[in-house]
Amino acid sequence: MAVSIISQPTSPNVTGTKLVYTVSGSDISHPQYSYVLDVYLSGSTDLLSRQFQIPNASGVAEFQPSGIFNSYLSYDNFWKINQEDSGTGSIGNPINAVKTFNVKAGEAYSTSISSSVTVYPGSSDNYIQVFPGTLDPKGTDTVLNAGYNFNSGSFGDIPFLSSSRSNLLTNYPTQQYAGGWVEDTQFFTKADYATVTQYNNAETSPTVANITVQGFLNTGDSRTQIKVGVLTPGAFNSEFFNQAFFTWGIGPKNLSNVFDTGTSTYEWREYIDNGTINEIDINAPGRDDTRYFIRDNVFNNRVYQQDLDPIQQINVDEDSLRVPLNTEYVQFAFINQFGFYDYYDTYQPLRRLTNASKNTVSKPKVDYNVPVSTYSIESKGDDVYHEELSDTYTITTDWLGKTISDWLTELLDSPEVYIRQGDNYVPIVITNSTYKHNDSEARNKLFQYTIEFEPSNGRDLYSEEYECKDVTFQTFKHHFEVGTIPSSTATAIIEDLEVNRLSLPLFSKDWRIGSDVLNLTLSPTGSIDAQQSFFYTPADIGFDPEYRVNFGSTFDLTSSLSINVYGDDNLIFTTSSIIPPSNNRRLNPTFPYKVSPFTGSFTGNYGTITFSGSLSANIPSPTPTPTPTPTPSTPVCTEQELYAGTNILSQICGSPSRDTVRHDGTDISNATKIWSTCGVPNPTSKFYSKQNSGTISYWSWNGTTLSGPFSFSC
């Protein structure tokens, strides 16, 4: 009699859902009849579990073995995994969290209602690959789940379609397709490990099983790409048991252990240790997936985000991301919704609360065994015979946006959480029994979680600390002079361009320069665009500046451009370039002639690099506009009735009449000059006042200066 599985879950799938198998048989009329579902590990004949189920009203049975599958899974602690770019290094292939099971359907029945039951195991193989993720069948994320099933078809196979998602098994907020970076980007430190697990649904030909890692120097106003590396697992063979799942080490400490076979060095380590790289972008094929910053390499407490080509300098104003300022932090490593590790650094102090549980015994306070019992201050009535200490830790997150706060609920819900202690990860238990969701960013602009936890083993936990490196800056100056040969009417132009950039003298790559543009106007006509584009190699730095010369009008003479390059006050070298006459004729101002006077390189850690250029060209001069003769201004002249005299007591106090006084203010209180006639200072020294009795205020004029007010009692 035939028994078959007429409905089963898709593969791969998660164990945190309902994995329903529907079993049907051709004859269920036997006494004591029941369906049987056997579970084996793929490739093994050892029976792991056998379930019995009697037929329902429809004559079939529903089995749900997801709990059985989950009991044979555990988590792969690949925190410190690292790769070699040759593909021959250790690859995180999750053999504990991802397993393939073989499900067989059979039947059991007896010949009578009183006889023993015989089991007839199934023989048909039904394979399913599972991992310890969870799904909400009522959820609205149809890209993630399809009813009870994990929607594996939307992961990684067609990464360019808007209906698909990243094939990284994390819900950490990523860059939206055709959108910008989320506001709350993760910050790690150089001591932190971090991993991502990738799912590739093309198991027989995993063409997208690789991760591109890009390292940038983010100065706060620009991004310069420093290094690009592709992490690949090498040949797809029996070495990789679950060829659809790979865990990659992408944290700063993981990348520091990547050996670059091209240069035979740990180049990522050199860049990260000396601060050359402070931003890491992680890209699965066809997508900008996620990124983080290395906090102790971020200077000026500022980083910059942009949506343009990441190799280009930013020339638009965008908001700077929120940079954590506290140097004390804790890194959490936790199992996410998919059953793999995510990581989060909280840059706040760690608080510790100790609970001391004591058992005591009360002893007699009177000694009955002595002739005379007396009181002693040292006598103990109550005594502790057992004490148990336990510790609870709390830490508050930084201010969170809704995207990050929604994702962090996975930390609070996680079945397995660790925190980094030095180079080790220590298990903890999250003890938050309730927590509030960020339901609306409009109502929760300032949102934080307070995370409560206890150590799983031992008592003492501590927070980590990082230290931002000291940085120095260089100034780059362009100094151009427009010569007067052959036209004496051309005026000299001297302008400086100063651009601050990070210097990293601890490593040979000392300079990190983007593309800076200086527009100089040639008087009386024409212009120069100075475009400096720097490059660098492990041995030195180089530069390939290009100066675009636009003469504006018709010339037929040869021009020249000379450049002197100085490191601080030291002349490094001199070069020049000749501009042929044919390139000077009727040039379109929007398409200037390009002059590349030199390509060179030099070494040295200079404070200031100066490019001193001299351009000689025949630039016509228009007829100068005569300078108009300035019209002399009319002085202020105000007439005011005041008491005046050369003696205050005899000529001002009690004076019956006032004099008409001319001055340059609106009132004597704001005047500076006393006029004899308007605009002509009065040569006679006098005192002036508005009052003639009581306590008066007066001003003194000495023929050149008016001072006061002073007080006098008449």
C-alpha positions as CSV (number, residue, x, y, z in Angstrom):
1,M,0.0,0.0,0.0
2,A,1.4,3.4,-1.0
3,V,1.9,6.3,1.4
4,S,3.1,9.6,0.0
5,I,3.8,13.2,1.1
6,I,1.3,15.3,-0.9
7,S,2.4,18.6,0.6
8,Q,5.6,19.7,2.2
9,P,7.6,22.9,3.1
10,T,10.0,24.5,0.6
11,S,13.7,24.1,1.0
12,P,15.7,25.7,2.5
13,N,13.5,26.8,5.3
14,V,13.6,28.0,8.9
15,T,12.7,26.1,12.0
16,G,10.9,29.0,13.7
17,T,7.8,28.5,11.7
18,K,5.2,25.7,11.0
19,L,6.9,23.2,8.7
20,V,3.8,21.2,7.7
21,Y,3.9,17.8,6.0
22,T,0.6,16.4,4.7
23,V,0.7,12.6,4.3
24,S,-1.8,10.5,2.4
25,G,-2.3,6.7,2.1
26,S,-4.2,4.5,-0.3
27,D,-5.8,2.3,2.4
28,I,-6.4,3.6,5.9
29,S,-9.1,1.0,6.9
30,H,-6.7,-1.3,8.7
31,P,-7.2,-1.7,12.4
32,Q,-5.1,0.7,14.6
33,Y,-4.0,2.5,11.5
34,S,-1.7,5.6,11.7
35,Y,0.7,7.5,9.5
36,V,4.4,7.5,10.4
37,L,6.9,10.3,9.8
38,D,10.6,9.4,10.2
39,V,13.4,12.0,10.3
40,Y,17.0,11.3,9.4
41,L,20.0,13.4,8.9
42,S,20.9,13.5,5.2
43,G,23.4,10.8,4.4
44,S,22.7,8.9,7.6
45,T,20.6,5.8,8.3
46,D,20.3,6.6,12.1
47,L,16.7,7.4,12.9
48,L,16.4,10.7,14.8
49,S,12.7,10.8,15.4
50,R,9.5,8.9,14.6
51,Q,6.0,10.5,14.9
52,F,2.6,8.8,14.7
53,Q,-0.6,10.5,13.6
54,I,-4.0,8.9,13.0
55,P,-5.9,10.0,9.8
56,N,-8.1,13.1,10.2
57,A,-11.6,13.5,8.8
58,S,-10.1,13.9,5.3
59,G,-8.1,10.7,5.6
60,V,-4.7,12.4,5.7
61,A,-2.4,13.4,8.5
62,E,-0.6,16.7,9.2
63,F,2.9,16.5,10.7
64,Q,4.8,19.5,12.0
65,P,8.5,18.4,12.7
66,S,10.1,21.9,12.9
67,G,10.8,21.4,16.6
68,I,12.5,18.1,15.9
69,F,14.7,19.8,13.3
70,N,15.5,22.7,15.6
71,S,16.6,20.4,18.4
72,Y,19.5,19.2,16.2
73,L,20.7,22.6,15.3
74,S,23.0,24.9,17.2
75,Y,24.8,28.2,16.4
76,D,28.1,28.6,14.7
77,N,30.3,31.0,16.7
78,F,32.4,32.3,13.8
79,W,33.1,35.7,15.5
80,K,36.8,35.6,14.7
81,I,36.6,34.0,11.2
82,N,39.0,35.5,8.6
83,Q,39.7,34.9,5.0
84,E,42.6,35.0,2.6
85,D,41.9,36.6,-0.7
86,S,43.3,33.6,-2.5
87,G,40.2,31.7,-1.3
88,T,42.3,29.0,0.5
89,G,41.9,30.3,4.0
90,S,39.3,29.4,6.6
91,I,35.7,30.0,5.4
92,G,32.8,30.2,7.8
93,N,30.6,27.4,6.5
94,P,27.8,27.0,9.1
95,I,27.6,23.3,9.6
96,N,25.9,23.5,13.0
97,A,23.2,26.1,12.2
98,V,22.4,24.7,8.7
99,K,21.5,21.0,8.3
100,T,19.8,18.9,5.7
101,F,17.3,16.3,6.9
102,N,15.6,13.4,5.1
103,V,11.9,12.9,5.9
104,K,10.2,9.6,5.0
105,A,6.5,8.9,5.3
106,G,5.3,5.4,6.2
107,E,2.4,3.7,8.0
108,A,1.6,1.5,10.9
109,Y,-1.3,-0.8,11.5
110,S,-2.3,-4.3,12.9
111,T,-4.4,-7.2,11.6
112,S,-7.0,-6.7,14.4
113,I,-7.9,-4.3,17.1
114,S,-6.2,-6.5,19.7
115,S,-3.0,-7.5,17.9
116,S,0.3,-5.7,18.0
117,V,1.0,-2.9,15.6
118,T,3.6,-3.3,12.8
119,V,5.4,-0.2,11.4
120,Y,6.0,-0.1,7.7
121,P,8.7,2.7,7.2
122,G,8.7,4.8,4.2
123,S,11.3,4.5,1.5
124,S,11.0,7.7,-0.5
125,D,13.5,10.4,0.3
126,N,12.2,14.0,0.9
127,Y,15.1,16.3,1.7
128,I,14.8,19.7,3.5
129,Q,17.6,22.1,4.5
130,V,16.8,24.2,7.6
131,F,18.4,26.8,9.7
132,P,17.3,28.3,13.1
133,G,15.5,31.4,11.8
134,T,12.0,32.6,12.6
135,L,9.1,33.8,10.5
136,D,5.7,35.4,11.1
137,P,3.3,33.9,8.6
138,K,1.0,36.9,9.1
139,G,3.8,39.3,8.4
140,T,3.6,41.7,5.5
141,D,7.1,41.2,4.3
142,T,6.4,38.9,1.3
143,V,10.0,39.3,0.2
144,L,11.0,37.5,3.4
145,N,8.2,35.0,3.9
146,A,5.5,33.2,1.9
147,G,3.0,32.0,4.4
148,Y,4.7,29.4,6.6
149,N,7.7,29.2,4.2
150,F,10.9,31.1,4.0
151,N,10.9,32.9,0.6
152,S,14.3,31.8,-0.6
153,G,13.6,32.8,-4.1
154,S,13.9,36.5,-3.3
155,F,17.5,36.1,-1.8
156,G,20.5,36.8,-3.9
157,D,19.5,35.2,-7.2
158,I,18.4,38.4,-9.0
159,P,20.0,41.1,-6.9
160,F,19.2,43.9,-9.4
161,L,15.4,43.6,-9.2
162,S,13.5,45.8,-6.8
163,S,11.4,42.7,-5.7
164,S,14.5,41.0,-4.4
165,R,16.6,41.8,-1.3
166,S,20.2,41.4,-0.2
167,N,21.4,37.8,0.1
168,L,23.0,38.7,3.4
169,L,21.0,37.1,6.2
170,T,20.5,40.1,8.4
171,N,17.8,42.7,8.8
172,Y,20.3,45.4,9.6
173,P,19.1,48.5,7.7
174,T,20.8,48.6,4.4
175,Q,21.0,51.1,1.5
176,Q,17.7,51.1,-0.3
177,Y,17.9,50.4,-4.1
178,A,18.0,53.9,-5.7
179,G,17.9,55.4,-2.2
180,G,20.3,56.8,0.3
181,W,22.1,55.4,3.3
182,V,20.0,55.2,6.5
183,E,20.7,57.8,9.1
184,D,22.0,55.6,11.9
185,T,25.0,53.8,10.5
186,Q,26.9,51.4,12.7
187,F,30.1,52.3,14.4
188,F,32.7,49.6,15.4
189,T,36.2,50.0,16.8
190,K,39.5,48.5,15.6
191,A,39.2,45.8,18.3
192,D,35.8,44.6,17.2
193,Y,35.0,41.5,15.2
194,A,31.9,41.2,13.0
195,T,30.5,38.8,10.5
196,V,27.8,38.5,8.0
197,T,26.2,35.3,6.7
198,Q,25.3,35.1,3.0
199,Y,22.7,32.9,1.4
200,N,23.0,32.0,-2.3
201,N,20.0,30.2,-3.7
202,A,21.8,28.9,-6.8
203,E,23.3,26.0,-4.9
204,T,24.6,24.0,-7.9
205,S,26.3,27.0,-9.4
206,P,26.9,29.6,-6.6
207,T,28.1,32.4,-8.9
208,V,27.2,35.1,-6.4
209,A,29.0,33.7,-3.4
210,N,31.4,36.5,-2.8
211,I,31.6,39.7,-0.8
212,T,33.2,43.0,-1.9
213,V,34.8,45.0,0.8
214,Q,35.6,48.7,0.1
215,G,37.7,50.8,2.5
216,F,37.4,54.5,2.5
217,L,38.9,57.5,4.3
218,N,36.0,59.6,5.3
219,T,37.2,63.1,6.3
220,G,33.9,64.5,7.2
221,D,33.5,66.4,4.0
222,S,34.8,63.9,1.4
223,R,35.3,60.1,0.9
224,T,38.4,58.7,-0.7
225,Q,38.5,55.0,-1.7
226,I,41.7,53.5,-0.3
227,K,41.3,49.7,-0.9
228,V,38.9,47.2,-2.5
229,G,39.0,43.5,-1.8
230,V,36.7,40.6,-2.9
231,L,36.3,37.8,-0.4
232,T,35.6,34.5,-2.2
233,P,35.4,31.0,-0.9
234,G,37.5,29.4,-3.6
235,A,36.6,26.1,-5.3
236,F,33.1,24.8,-4.6
237,N,33.8,21.2,-3.5
238,S,33.2,18.9,-0.6
239,E,35.2,21.3,1.6
240,F,32.0,23.4,1.8
241,F,29.3,21.2,3.2
242,N,26.5,23.6,2.8
243,Q,27.4,25.4,-0.4
244,A,24.5,27.8,-0.2
245,F,25.6,29.4,3.1
246,F,28.8,31.3,3.9
247,T,29.9,33.4,6.9
248,W,32.3,36.2,6.1
249,G,34.5,38.1,8.6
250,I,34.0,41.8,7.7
251,G,34.7,43.5,11.1
252,P,37.9,45.6,11.5
253,K,39.6,42.8,13.5
254,N,38.6,40.2,11.0
255,L,39.8,42.2,8.0
256,S,43.1,42.8,9.9
257,N,43.7,39.1,9.6
258,V,43.2,38.9,5.9
259,F,46.5,38.2,4.2
260,D,47.0,39.9,0.8
261,T,48.8,37.4,-1.4
262,G,49.4,40.1,-4.0
263,T,51.6,42.2,-1.7
264,S,52.5,39.4,0.8
265,T,51.3,41.7,3.6
266,Y,48.4,42.2,5.9
267,E,47.4,45.4,4.0
268,W,44.0,45.8,5.6
269,R,45.7,45.6,9.0
270,E,48.1,48.4,8.1
271,Y,45.4,50.6,6.8
272,I,43.1,50.1,9.8
273,D,45.8,50.3,12.4
274,N,47.3,53.6,11.2
275,G,43.9,55.2,10.6
276,T,44.0,55.3,6.8
277,I,40.7,53.6,6.6
278,N,37.7,54.6,8.8
279,E,34.8,53.5,6.6
280,I,34.0,50.0,5.4
281,D,31.3,49.3,2.8
282,I,30.1,45.7,2.3
283,N,28.6,44.8,-1.0
284,A,27.0,41.6,-2.2
285,P,26.8,41.2,-6.0
286,G,24.7,44.0,-7.5
287,R,23.9,45.8,-4.3
288,D,25.2,48.3,-1.8
289,D,24.3,46.3,1.3
290,T,25.7,47.8,4.4
291,R,28.5,49.8,5.9
292,Y,30.1,50.8,9.1
293,F,32.6,53.3,10.5
294,I,35.7,52.6,12.6
295,R,35.1,54.9,15.5
296,D,38.6,55.3,16.7
297,N,39.7,56.3,13.2
298,V,37.0,59.0,12.8
299,F,38.5,62.4,13.5
300,N,36.8,65.7,14.2
301,N,33.8,63.6,15.4
302,R,32.3,63.9,11.9
303,V,31.6,61.6,9.0
304,Y,30.0,62.2,5.7
305,Q,27.4,60.3,3.7
306,Q,26.5,60.6,0.1
307,D,24.6,58.8,-2.7
308,L,27.0,59.4,-5.5
309,D,29.9,57.4,-6.9
310,P,31.8,56.6,-3.7
311,I,35.2,57.2,-5.4
312,Q,34.4,60.8,-6.2
313,Q,34.7,63.7,-3.8
314,I,31.5,65.1,-2.4
315,N,30.6,68.5,-3.7
316,V,27.1,68.8,-2.3
317,D,25.9,69.6,1.2
318,E,24.4,66.6,3.1
319,D,23.8,65.9,6.7
320,S,26.6,64.5,8.7
321,L,25.8,61.3,10.5
322,R,25.5,61.1,14.3
323,V,28.9,60.1,15.7
324,P,29.0,58.6,19.2
325,L,31.1,60.7,21.5
326,N,31.5,58.5,24.5
327,T,34.8,56.5,24.5
328,E,33.3,53.8,26.7
329,Y,31.3,51.1,24.9
330,V,30.0,47.5,24.8
331,Q,29.8,45.3,21.7
332,F,26.9,42.9,21.6
333,A,27.0,39.8,19.3
334,F,23.5,38.3,19.0
335,I,21.6,35.7,17.0
336,N,19.3,37.6,14.6
337,Q,16.0,36.6,13.1
338,F,17.7,34.2,10.6
339,G,19.7,32.3,13.2
340,F,23.1,34.0,12.5
341,Y,25.0,36.7,14.3
342,D,24.5,40.4,14.1
343,Y,26.6,42.9,16.1
344,Y,25.9,46.3,17.7
345,D,28.2,48.7,19.7
346,T,26.6,50.8,22.4
347,Y,28.7,53.8,23.2
348,Q,27.5,54.5,26.8
349,P,28.7,53.6,30.3
350,L,28.0,50.1,31.6
351,R,26.1,50.2,35.0
352,R,26.4,47.3,37.5
353,L,24.0,46.4,40.3
354,T,24.9,43.6,42.8
355,N,22.2,41.7,44.7
356,A,23.5,40.1,47.9
357,S,21.2,37.3,49.1
358,K,22.1,36.3,52.7
359,N,20.9,33.5,55.0
360,T,21.3,34.4,58.7
361,V,20.9,32.6,62.1
362,S,20.0,34.3,65.4
363,K,22.2,33.3,68.3
364,P,21.5,34.0,72.0
365,K,22.5,37.4,73.1
366,V,23.0,36.2,76.7
367,D,25.8,33.7,77.5
368,Y,24.2,31.2,79.8
369,N,27.4,29.2,80.3
370,V,29.3,31.6,82.6
371,P,28.8,32.5,86.3
372,V,27.9,36.0,85.5
373,S,26.7,37.0,82.0
374,T,27.7,40.6,81.1
375,Y,27.1,42.7,78.0
376,S,29.8,42.8,75.4
377,I,29.8,45.2,72.5
378,E,31.5,42.5,70.4
379,S,28.9,39.9,70.9
380,K,26.9,38.9,67.8
381,G,23.3,38.1,67.9
382,D,22.7,37.5,64.1
383,D,25.3,35.7,62.0
384,V,25.5,35.1,58.2
385,Y,26.0,31.4,57.4
386,H,25.4,31.7,53.6
387,E,25.7,34.5,51.1
388,E,25.0,34.4,47.4
389,L,25.9,37.3,45.1
390,S,24.5,38.0,41.7
391,D,25.0,40.9,39.3
392,T,22.7,42.7,36.9
393,Y,24.1,45.1,34.3
394,T,22.3,47.8,32.4
395,I,23.4,50.0,29.4
396,T,21.4,52.6,27.5
397,T,21.8,52.9,23.8
398,D,22.5,56.1,21.9
399,W,19.7,58.0,20.4
400,L,18.1,55.8,17.7
401,G,16.1,56.4,14.6
402,K,13.2,54.1,13.8
403,T,15.1,51.8,11.4
404,I,17.8,51.0,13.8
405,S,15.4,50.7,16.8
406,D,13.2,48.3,14.9
407,W,16.2,46.1,14.1
408,L,17.5,46.2,17.7
409,T,14.4,44.4,18.9
410,E,16.1,41.3,17.6
411,L,18.8,41.8,20.2
412,L,16.2,42.1,23.0
413,D,14.4,39.0,21.6
414,S,17.6,37.0,20.8
415,P,17.9,33.4,22.2
416,E,21.7,33.8,22.4
417,V,23.7,37.0,23.2
418,Y,27.4,37.6,23.9
419,I,29.4,40.7,24.7
420,R,33.0,41.1,23.7
421,Q,35.5,41.1,26.6
422,G,38.9,41.8,25.3
423,D,39.5,39.2,22.5
424,N,36.8,36.8,23.8
425,Y,33.0,36.8,23.6
426,V,31.2,36.1,27.0
427,P,27.6,34.7,27.1
428,I,24.9,36.8,28.7
429,V,21.2,36.6,29.2
430,I,19.0,39.6,28.3
431,T,16.6,40.1,31.2
432,N,14.3,42.8,29.8
433,S,10.8,41.3,30.4
434,T,9.1,44.2,28.5
435,Y,10.3,46.9,26.2
436,K,8.7,49.8,24.2
437,H,8.7,49.9,20.4
438,N,9.4,52.9,18.4
439,D,6.0,53.0,16.8
440,S,6.4,56.4,15.2
441,E,9.5,58.4,14.6
442,A,7.4,61.6,14.5
443,R,6.4,60.9,18.2
444,N,9.7,59.4,19.2
445,K,12.4,61.7,17.9
446,L,14.5,61.0,20.9
447,F,14.3,57.2,21.4
448,Q,16.6,54.9,23.4
449,Y,16.6,51.3,24.7
450,T,17.8,50.4,28.2
451,I,19.2,46.9,27.9
452,E,19.3,44.8,31.1
453,F,21.4,41.6,31.2
454,E,23.2,39.1,33.5
455,P,26.3,37.1,32.8
456,S,25.7,33.5,32.0
457,N,28.9,32.4,33.6
458,G,30.7,34.3,36.4
459,R,30.1,37.8,37.6
460,D,32.5,40.4,36.4
461,L,31.9,42.2,33.1
462,Y,33.4,45.4,31.9
463,S,33.0,47.9,29.2
464,E,35.6,48.5,26.5
465,E,37.3,51.8,25.7
466,Y,38.8,53.2,22.6
467,E,41.1,56.2,21.9
468,C,40.9,58.4,18.9
469,K,44.3,58.9,17.2
470,D,45.9,62.3,17.0
471,V,46.0,63.6,13.4
472,T,47.9,66.3,11.6
473,F,47.0,68.3,8.6
474,Q,48.7,69.6,5.6
475,T,48.0,72.7,3.6
476,F,48.1,72.7,-0.2
477,K,48.5,76.0,-2.0
478,H,48.2,77.0,-5.6
479,H,50.0,80.3,-6.4
480,F,49.5,81.6,-9.9
481,E,50.9,84.6,-11.5
482,V,49.8,85.9,-15.0
483,G,52.8,87.3,-16.7
484,T,53.0,90.5,-18.7
485,I,54.8,89.1,-21.8
486,P,54.1,90.1,-24.5
487,S,51.2,92.3,-23.3
488,S,52.1,94.8,-20.6
489,T,48.4,95.4,-19.9
490,A,47.8,92.0,-18.3
491,T,47.6,92.3,-14.5
492,A,49.2,89.9,-12.1
493,I,47.0,87.4,-10.2
494,I,48.0,85.9,-6.9
495,E,45.5,83.5,-5.2
496,D,46.0,80.7,-2.8
497,L,44.0,77.5,-2.5
498,E,44.2,75.9,1.0
499,V,42.8,72.4,1.4
500,N,43.0,70.5,4.7
501,R,43.4,66.8,4.5
502,L,44.4,64.0,6.9
503,S,48.1,63.1,7.1
504,L,49.0,59.6,8.3
505,P,52.8,59.7,8.9
506,L,52.8,56.3,10.6
507,F,52.5,54.6,7.3
508,S,54.1,55.1,3.9
509,K,50.8,56.3,2.4
510,D,51.2,59.8,3.9
511,W,48.7,61.7,1.8
512,R,45.0,61.3,1.2
513,I,43.9,63.9,-1.3
514,G,40.6,64.2,-3.2
515,S,40.0,66.3,-6.2
516,D,40.1,70.1,-5.5
517,V,39.3,72.8,-8.1
518,L,40.5,76.3,-8.0
519,N,39.0,78.8,-10.5
520,L,41.2,81.8,-11.2
521,T,40.1,84.8,-13.2
522,L,42.7,86.3,-15.6
523,S,42.5,90.1,-15.8
524,P,41.3,91.7,-17.9
525,T,39.9,88.5,-19.6
526,G,40.2,84.7,-19.5
527,S,40.4,82.2,-16.7
528,I,42.4,79.2,-15.4
529,D,40.8,76.1,-13.8
530,A,43.4,74.4,-11.6
531,Q,42.4,70.8,-11.1
532,Q,44.7,68.7,-8.9
533,S,44.2,65.0,-8.9
534,F,46.5,63.1,-6.6
535,F,47.3,59.4,-6.6
536,Y,49.3,57.2,-4.3
537,T,51.2,53.9,-4.2
538,P,52.6,52.0,-1.3
539,A,56.0,53.6,-1.9
540,D,55.2,57.2,-2.5
541,I,52.5,59.7,-3.4
542,G,52.1,61.2,-6.8
543,F,50.1,63.9,-8.5
544,D,48.9,64.7,-12.0
545,P,47.6,68.2,-11.9
546,E,45.8,69.6,-14.9
547,Y,45.5,73.3,-15.6
548,R,42.8,74.4,-18.0
549,V,43.7,77.6,-19.7
550,N,41.0,79.7,-21.4
551,F,42.3,82.9,-23.1
552,G,38.9,84.0,-24.1
553,S,39.8,85.8,-27.3
554,T,42.0,85.4,-30.4
555,F,45.7,85.0,-29.9
556,D,48.4,83.7,-32.2
557,L,51.4,83.7,-29.9
558,T,53.0,80.9,-28.0
559,S,52.1,80.7,-24.3
560,S,53.9,78.9,-21.5
561,L,53.0,77.5,-18.1
562,S,55.7,77.0,-15.5
563,I,55.3,75.2,-12.2
564,N,57.6,75.2,-9.1
565,V,56.7,72.6,-6.5
566,Y,57.7,73.3,-2.9
567,G,57.6,71.1,0.2
568,D,57.4,73.6,3.0
569,D,60.2,76.0,1.9
570,N,62.2,73.4,-0.1
571,L,62.0,73.4,-3.9
572,I,61.2,69.8,-4.9
573,F,61.3,70.3,-8.7
574,T,60.5,72.7,-11.5
575,T,58.7,72.0,-14.8
576,S,57.1,73.9,-17.6
577,S,54.8,73.3,-20.5
578,I,54.5,75.1,-23.9
579,I,51.0,75.9,-25.2
580,P,51.2,76.0,-29.1
581,P,49.8,79.0,-30.9
582,S,47.1,76.9,-32.6
583,N,45.5,76.2,-29.3
584,N,45.2,79.9,-28.5
585,R,43.0,80.9,-31.3
586,R,39.3,81.6,-30.8
587,L,38.9,79.3,-27.9
588,N,35.4,78.5,-26.7
589,P,35.3,79.5,-23.0
590,T,33.3,76.3,-22.2
591,F,36.0,74.1,-23.8
592,P,39.3,75.4,-22.5
593,Y,42.6,74.0,-23.7
594,K,44.0,71.4,-21.3
595,V,47.6,71.6,-20.1
596,S,49.2,68.7,-18.2
597,P,52.6,70.2,-17.4
598,F,54.0,67.3,-15.4
599,T,53.4,64.0,-13.8
600,G,55.7,63.3,-10.9
601,S,56.0,61.7,-7.5
602,F,57.9,62.5,-4.3
603,T,58.2,61.3,-0.8
604,G,58.3,63.2,2.4
605,N,55.9,64.4,5.1
606,Y,55.7,68.1,4.4
607,G,53.4,70.5,6.3
608,T,52.7,72.6,3.2
609,I,52.9,71.7,-0.5
610,T,52.9,74.8,-2.7
611,F,52.3,74.7,-6.5
612,S,53.7,78.0,-7.8
613,G,52.6,78.6,-11.4
614,S,53.5,81.3,-13.8
615,L,51.4,81.7,-17.0
616,S,52.6,83.9,-19.8
617,A,50.1,84.8,-22.6
618,N,49.1,87.6,-24.9
619,I,45.9,88.7,-23.2
620,P,44.4,91.8,-24.8
621,S,43.3,94.6,-22.5
622,P,40.1,96.6,-23.0
623,T,40.1,100.3,-22.8
624,P,40.2,101.1,-19.1
625,T,37.3,102.9,-17.6
626,P,38.5,106.3,-16.1
627,T,38.3,106.5,-12.3
628,P,35.7,109.2,-11.3
629,T,36.9,112.0,-9.1
630,P,35.3,111.5,-5.7
631,T,32.9,114.2,-4.5
632,P,33.9,115.7,-1.2
633,S,31.4,115.0,1.6
634,T,29.7,117.9,3.5
635,P,30.5,117.8,7.2
636,V,27.6,117.5,9.8
637,C,26.8,121.0,11.3
638,T,24.2,121.3,14.0
639,E,23.2,124.5,15.9
640,Q,22.3,124.0,19.5
641,E,21.5,126.5,22.3
642,L,23.9,125.9,25.2
643,Y,25.4,127.7,28.2
644,A,29.0,128.5,27.3
645,G,32.0,130.1,28.9
646,T,35.7,129.8,29.8
647,N,34.8,129.5,33.5
648,I,32.1,127.2,34.8
649,L,31.4,128.8,38.1
650,S,31.3,132.4,36.9
651,Q,30.0,132.1,33.3
652,I,27.8,129.0,33.3
653,C,26.4,128.7,36.8
654,G,23.6,131.2,37.1
655,S,24.1,132.4,33.5
656,P,20.9,134.2,32.3
657,S,21.3,133.4,28.6
658,R,22.5,130.7,26.2
659,D,24.8,130.9,23.2
660,T,24.2,129.3,19.7
661,V,26.8,126.6,19.4
662,R,27.7,124.7,16.2
663,H,29.0,121.1,16.4
664,D,29.2,117.9,14.3
665,G,26.7,115.8,16.3
666,T,22.9,115.6,16.5
667,D,23.4,116.7,20.2
668,I,26.3,117.9,22.3
669,S,26.3,114.5,23.9
670,N,27.4,112.7,20.7
671,A,29.5,115.5,19.1
672,T,33.2,115.4,18.6
673,K,34.0,118.8,17.1
674,I,32.9,122.4,17.9
675,W,32.7,124.6,14.8
676,S,33.3,128.3,14.5
677,T,31.7,128.1,11.1
678,C,30.5,124.8,9.7
679,G,33.4,122.5,9.1
680,V,36.0,124.8,10.7
681,P,37.0,123.9,14.3
682,N,36.6,126.7,16.9
683,P,40.1,127.6,18.1
684,T,38.8,128.9,21.5
685,S,38.7,126.5,24.5
686,K,35.4,126.6,26.3
687,F,33.0,124.7,28.5
688,Y,29.5,123.8,27.4
689,S,26.4,122.7,29.3
690,K,22.6,122.3,28.9
691,Q,22.0,123.4,32.6
692,N,23.0,126.5,34.7
693,S,22.0,125.4,38.2
694,G,22.2,122.5,40.6
695,T,24.4,119.6,39.6
696,I,25.1,120.0,35.9
697,S,26.8,118.0,33.2
698,Y,29.3,119.8,31.0
699,W,31.7,119.2,28.1
700,S,35.1,120.6,27.6
701,W,36.5,121.8,24.2
702,N,40.2,122.5,23.9
703,G,40.3,123.6,20.3
704,T,40.8,120.1,18.8
705,T,39.0,117.6,21.1
706,L,35.6,117.6,22.8
707,S,35.5,115.5,26.0
708,G,32.9,114.8,28.6
709,P,30.4,114.8,30.1
710,F,31.7,115.8,33.5
711,S,29.7,116.8,36.7
712,F,29.8,120.1,38.6
713,S,27.7,121.4,41.5
714,C,26.7,125.1,40.9
